[in-house]
Amino acid sequence: MLLTEKAARTLSAKVLSLVKADDAEVSLESESYSQCRFAANAITTSGQREDIRLRLTLWINKKKGSASSNQIDDASLRSLVEQSEQFARLSPVDPEYLPTLARQQYKPVQGYVEATANISLASRAKAIDRVIALGEKEKVLCAGFHQARGTAGAHATKNGNFYFSRSSLVSLSVTARLPEAAGSGYFLRNHFDVAKLDTARIARESIQKALRSRDPRPFEPGRYTVVLEPQAVADLLGSFAFSFDARAADEGRSPLSSPGGKTKLGERIFDERISLYTDPWHPELPGSQAAQDGLPAQKFYLVRNGILENLIYSRFWAKQKQKEATPGPVNSIMESSVTPVSLEEMIQDTKKGLLVGRFWYIRSVDPRTALVTGLTRDGVWYIENGNVIHPVRNFRFNQSLLQLLASGNVDLVGAPERVGSSEAQGGNPVLFPPLKVKEFHFTSQSEAV
């Protein structure tokens, strides 16, 4: 059962009352989670869990100690405090210690739906059964993962700050494979409201992708014009908003660094049509009311019309640089300043290029240039004269994300859609558009389906 605000406030106050250290903060989260897996057109596993996690961090003479527990009886709470104190006494002085926050004002967000947190298992089973039935009708094998969670938690400091929040998330991913293993399709979507998760669309899109990917042909690696579906954009850029750290930029460790200890603040780093921002109260993508360091979340632009407008200053780094601390992003929204173009129009506008639905196994190569590598997966198609001609085999790529979004490389931008990272199974939701870019660097072929 999820914690109520009253229960969370009582529990956090109880923990802090046991603390004799100079300073402390306690965070707790309760979770209700359920999942269902299916493969080869049959349900394979189904499970549910409830849990509570409690973490205490305290400082004794600026020495830091932390411990965590999932037990909240009196003896366990006393043990948690004792362990934290013991670790603090063994630790060196924390050079970045700042007193925990005093009372802050938070504006609530509306990102929790009871029906999502306590999803109907019968309704889920019926939805998955319809996915499987459609796969059988089209003679493809469907596998997928359906999950739903509700969370409720709080954060409190010895200096009097407290906030409580609830959130919910449901997602469904479906991978459709041809029986002869000659093609594959994938589609994933998520939402905080289970009533708005279109499971029929997810099934339909994944199966159609599989059918269109039959017998892919080899294609030479190189630099190609590429149309990226929203899923592919989310896979590449879903975490990019969290790399706008001022300290990393100041210290020369960031793609937003400039020579001589300077940063690119105020410079154009993206195409002039592209803006990237965070908005905790966006109705389609509600974020958290609290950002990093417990600062109250705000709506602000990281990049506006291509110009780097803000870097994120933690409380510590803001003090070092004599600036105001800035709350970090709590969600990520990318949109165009001009009329968006549909995915179909992007394809029709392409004389020669590739259509990519998804990326996988993405890893950083050089953080200073935002260079990443990874693989395409579950469908790549060749476009010629505005038509999708045939599927091609998968690629490995090396691509700088700054170069991807730079002026001169972005051709067309679509309307943002709620998507999530496929590697996170729909976690880290974002609002991102499809993109057509003039050059994308594929380095080698991949034999993966």
Helices and strands as residue ranges (DSSP letters): H 5-18, E 23-39, E 42-60, E 63-69, H 74-90, H 114-117, H 121-137, E 141-157, E 162-177, E 184-191, G 194-196, H 199-212, E 222-228, H 230-237, G 240-243, H 246-250, E 257-258, G 259-261, E 262-263, E 274-278, G 292-294, E 300-304, E 307-308, H 315-321, E 333-336, H 343-348, E 352-356, E 359-366, E 371-376, E 380-384, E 387-392, E 395-400, H 401-404, E 410-413, E 417-419, E 430-432, E 435-445
